């Protein structure tokens, strides 16, 4: 080994010792930081457990409200269908009837087999012109 290699090894050893000193100084800081993080984690765990306990009844209530909403929706659907049916019935009753009145004459029968005179005589408005 020559002098250059020994000097290079010595310089690297000194650099490693200095770096080790720096790392050793950081260990207490890291341990302190680790304790802080552990304390924060425990506090967050307690908070999350408390929130979980609060959320469980809220979820149950939400499920109940959804079921009630579904029941109300079904009930309203039944009511609206009944209203629609009653409205349709009322409209049908209020529209003019297709039935013929008792004084109205019927339409002339279809022409065929030599019945034109009889058909003409029974046509509406021509009843007075019957053959005698």
GROMACS elastic network, one bead per residue, 0.5 to 0.9 nm:
[ bonds ]
;  ai    aj funct       b0    kb
    1     4     6  0.81212   500
    1     5     6  0.63607   500
    1     6     6  0.70879   500
    2     5     6  0.56234   500
    2     6     6  0.65467   500
    2     7     6  0.88742   500
    3     6     6  0.51437   500
    3     7     6  0.61644   500
    3     8     6  0.86112   500
    4     7     6  0.51725   500
    4     8     6  0.61442   500
    4     9     6  0.86169   500
    5     8     6  0.50404   500
    5     9     6  0.61066   500
    5    10     6  0.84946   500
    6     9     6  0.51020   500
    6    10     6  0.60508   500
    6    11     6  0.85759   500
    7    10     6  0.50279   500
    7    11     6  0.61223   500
    7    12     6  0.85987   500
    8    11     6  0.51492   500
    8    12     6  0.62216   500
    8    13     6  0.86096   500
    9    12     6  0.51413   500
    9    13     6  0.61135   500
    9    14     6  0.86409   500
   10    13     6  0.50563   500
   10    14     6  0.61877   500
   10    15     6  0.85999   500
   11    14     6  0.51386   500
   11    15     6  0.61690   500
   11    16     6  0.86084   500
   12    15     6  0.50260   500
   12    16     6  0.61045   500
   12    17     6  0.85885   500
   13    16     6  0.50667   500
   13    17     6  0.61514   500
   13    18     6  0.86287   500
   14    17     6  0.50856   500
   14    18     6  0.61879   500
   14    19     6  0.85554   500
   15    18     6  0.51369   500
   15    19     6  0.60889   500
   15    20     6  0.84716   500
   16    20     6  0.59456   500
   16    21     6  0.85317   500
   17    21     6  0.61955   500
   17    22     6  0.86906   500
   18    21     6  0.50700   500
   18    22     6  0.63563   500
   18    23     6  0.87099   500
   19    22     6  0.50344   500
   19    23     6  0.61853   500
   19    24     6  0.85514   500
   20    24     6  0.59970   500
   20    25     6  0.85499   500
   21    24     6  0.50261   500
   21    25     6  0.62119   500
   21    26     6  0.87299   500
   22    25     6  0.51695   500
   22    26     6  0.64775   500
   23    26     6  0.50675   500
   23    27     6  0.66035   500
   24    27     6  0.53815   500
   24    28     6  0.79132   500
   25    28     6  0.66309   500
   25    29     6  0.75968   500
   26    29     6  0.52328   500
   26    30     6  0.61284   500
   26    31     6  0.86650   500
   27    30     6  0.50348   500
   27    31     6  0.61145   500
   27    32     6  0.85939   500
   28    31     6  0.50138   500
   28    32     6  0.61330   500
   28    33     6  0.84997   500
   29    32     6  0.51052   500
   29    33     6  0.60693   500
   29    34     6  0.84506   500
   30    34     6  0.59318   500
   30    35     6  0.86032   500
   31    35     6  0.62870   500
   31    36     6  0.87043   500
   32    35     6  0.51457   500
   32    36     6  0.63365   500
   32    37     6  0.86789   500
   33    36     6  0.50321   500
   33    37     6  0.61404   500
   33    38     6  0.85466   500
   34    37     6  0.50636   500
   34    38     6  0.60931   500
   34    39     6  0.86220   500
   35    38     6  0.50031   500
   35    39     6  0.61628   500
   35    40     6  0.85914   500
   36    39     6  0.51428   500
   36    40     6  0.61766   500
   36    41     6  0.85329   500
   37    40     6  0.50538   500
   37    41     6  0.59926   500
   37    42     6  0.85931   500
   38    41     6  0.50358   500
   38    42     6  0.62207   500
   38    43     6  0.86672   500
   39    42     6  0.52104   500
   39    43     6  0.62764   500
   39    44     6  0.86377   500
   40    43     6  0.51011   500
   40    44     6  0.60856   500
   40    45     6  0.85189   500
   41    44     6  0.50387   500
   41    45     6  0.60430   500
   41    46     6  0.86275   500
   42    46     6  0.62355   500
   42    47     6  0.86145   500
   43    46     6  0.51600   500
   43    47     6  0.62056   500
   43    48     6  0.86193   500
   44    47     6  0.50080   500
   44    48     6  0.60387   500
   44    49     6  0.85171   500
   45    48     6  0.51238   500
   45    49     6  0.61117   500
   45    50     6  0.85934   500
   46    49     6  0.51338   500
   46    50     6  0.62183   500
   46    51     6  0.86339   500
   47    50     6  0.51086   500
   47    51     6  0.61808   500
   47    52     6  0.86075   500
   48    52     6  0.60638   500
   48    53     6  0.86111   500
   49    52     6  0.50196   500
   49    53     6  0.63191   500
   49    54     6  0.87464   500
   50    53     6  0.51419   500
   50    54     6  0.63988   500
   50    55     6  0.87386   500
   51    55     6  0.60471   500
   51    56     6  0.87000   500
   52    55     6  0.50329   500
   52    56     6  0.62339   500
   53    56     6  0.55903   500
   53    57     6  0.74886   500
   54    57     6  0.62664   500
   54    58     6  0.68157   500
   55    58     6  0.50255   500
   55    59     6  0.60728   500
   55    60     6  0.86761   500
   56    59     6  0.52488   500
   56    60     6  0.64403   500
   56    61     6  0.87833   500
   57    60     6  0.50171   500
   57    61     6  0.61367   500
   57    62     6  0.85265   500
   58    61     6  0.50008   500
   58    62     6  0.60450   500
   58    63     6  0.85734   500
   59    63     6  0.61797   500
   59    64     6  0.86246   500
   60    63     6  0.51286   500
   60    64     6  0.62842   500
   60    65     6  0.86910   500
   61    64     6  0.50194   500
   61    65     6  0.61288   500
   61    66     6  0.85817   500
   62    65     6  0.50349   500
   62    66     6  0.61396   500
   62    67     6  0.86274   500
   63    66     6  0.51200   500
   63    67     6  0.62880   500
   63    68     6  0.86990   500
   64    67     6  0.51174   500
   64    68     6  0.62233   500
   64    69     6  0.85940   500
   65    69     6  0.60332   500
   65    70     6  0.85353   500
   66    70     6  0.61671   500
   66    71     6  0.86494   500
   67    70     6  0.50692   500
   67    71     6  0.62680   500
   67    72     6  0.86707   500
   68    71     6  0.50259   500
   68    72     6  0.61277   500
   68    73     6  0.84889   500
   69    72     6  0.50514   500
   69    73     6  0.60363   500
   69    74     6  0.85819   500
   70    73     6  0.50038   500
   70    74     6  0.61867   500
   70    75     6  0.85669   500
   71    74     6  0.51223   500
   71    75     6  0.61282   500
   71    76     6  0.85927   500
   72    76     6  0.60348   500
   72    77     6  0.84598   500
   73    76     6  0.51258   500
   73    77     6  0.61168   500
   73    78     6  0.86993   500
   74    77     6  0.50454   500
   74    78     6  0.63566   500
   74    79     6  0.87260   500
   75    78     6  0.51705   500
   75    79     6  0.62523   500
   75    80     6  0.86253   500
   76    80     6  0.59385   500
   76    81     6  0.84000   500
   77    80     6  0.51418   500
   77    81     6  0.60710   500
   77    82     6  0.85384   500
   78    81     6  0.51760   500
   78    82     6  0.61998   500
   78    83     6  0.86607   500
   79    82     6  0.50804   500
   79    83     6  0.61525   500
   79    84     6  0.85710   500
   80    84     6  0.60545   500
   80    85     6  0.85240   500
   81    84     6  0.50044   500
   81    85     6  0.61385   500
   81    86     6  0.86106   500
   82    85     6  0.50147   500
   82    86     6  0.61155   500
   82    87     6  0.84534   500
   83    86     6  0.50947   500
   83    87     6  0.59430   500
   83    88     6  0.84542   500
   84    87     6  0.50594   500
   84    88     6  0.60764   500
   84    89     6  0.85686   500
   85    88     6  0.51360   500
   85    89     6  0.62227   500
   85    90     6  0.86492   500
   86    89     6  0.50117   500
   86    90     6  0.60893   500
   86    91     6  0.85647   500
   87    91     6  0.60807   500
   87    92     6  0.84807   500
   88    91     6  0.51326   500
   88    92     6  0.61238   500
   88    93     6  0.86441   500
   89    92     6  0.50587   500
   89    93     6  0.62332   500
   89    94     6  0.86859   500
   90    93     6  0.50824   500
   90    94     6  0.61634   500
   90    95     6  0.86999   500
   91    94     6  0.50863   500
   91    95     6  0.61607   500
   92    95     6  0.54277   500
   92    96     6  0.84290   500
   92    97     6  0.87391   500
   93    96     6  0.78942   500
   93    97     6  0.81083   500
   94    97     6  0.84226   500
   95    98     6  0.89535   500
   96    99     6  0.87730   500
   97   100     6  0.78756   500
  100   103     6  0.81711   500
  100   104     6  0.63935   500
  100   105     6  0.83843   500
  100   106     6  0.82985   500
  101   104     6  0.54067   500
  101   105     6  0.85653   500
  102   105     6  0.81619   500
  104   124     6  0.81709   500
  105   108     6  0.87622   500
  105   122     6  0.85728   500
  105   123     6  0.77043   500
  105   124     6  0.54699   500
  105   125     6  0.80707   500
  106   109     6  0.84812   500
  106   122     6  0.86261   500
  106   123     6  0.76626   500
  106   124     6  0.69334   500
  107   110     6  0.89663   500
  107   122     6  0.86574   500
  107   123     6  0.66049   500
  107   124     6  0.69155   500
  108   111     6  0.83839   500
  108   119     6  0.58546   500
  108   120     6  0.74019   500
  108   121     6  0.89840   500
  108   122     6  0.65214   500
  108   124     6  0.72613   500
  109   112     6  0.89501   500
  109   119     6  0.60725   500
  109   122     6  0.83649   500
  109   123     6  0.81252   500
  110   115     6  0.87555   500
  110   116     6  0.89222   500
  110   119     6  0.77145   500
  111   114     6  0.76900   500
  111   115     6  0.61958   500
  111   116     6  0.59539   500
  111   119     6  0.69465   500
  112   115     6  0.58780   500
  112   116     6  0.72434   500
  113   116     6  0.83142   500
  114   117     6  0.78412   500
  114   118     6  0.86119   500
  115   118     6  0.52197   500
  115   119     6  0.59138   500
  115   120     6  0.84354   500
  116   120     6  0.59245   500
  116   121     6  0.84101   500
  117   120     6  0.50336   500
  117   121     6  0.60453   500
  117   122     6  0.85955   500
  117   130     6  0.87413   500
  117   131     6  0.87443   500
  118   121     6  0.50095   500
  118   122     6  0.62152   500
  118   123     6  0.85686   500
  118   130     6  0.79868   500
  118   131     6  0.86719   500
  119   122     6  0.52275   500
  119   123     6  0.60312   500
  120   123     6  0.51435   500
  120   124     6  0.86069   500
  120   126     6  0.69437   500
  120   127     6  0.84451   500
  120   129     6  0.87444   500
  120   130     6  0.85909   500
  121   124     6  0.83915   500
  121   125     6  0.88334   500
  121   126     6  0.55312   500
  121   127     6  0.54918   500
  121   128     6  0.77287   500
  121   129     6  0.60527   500
  121   130     6  0.51606   500
  121   131     6  0.77480   500
  122   125     6  0.81514   500
  122   126     6  0.62626   500
  122   127     6  0.53414   500
  122   128     6  0.88545   500
  122   129     6  0.87187   500
  122   130     6  0.77274   500
  123   126     6  0.54751   500
  123   127     6  0.66503   500
  124   127     6  0.67065   500
  125   128     6  0.75913   500
  125   129     6  0.89435   500
  126   129     6  0.55074   500
  126   130     6  0.75875   500
  127   130     6  0.60253   500
  129   132     6  0.89988   500
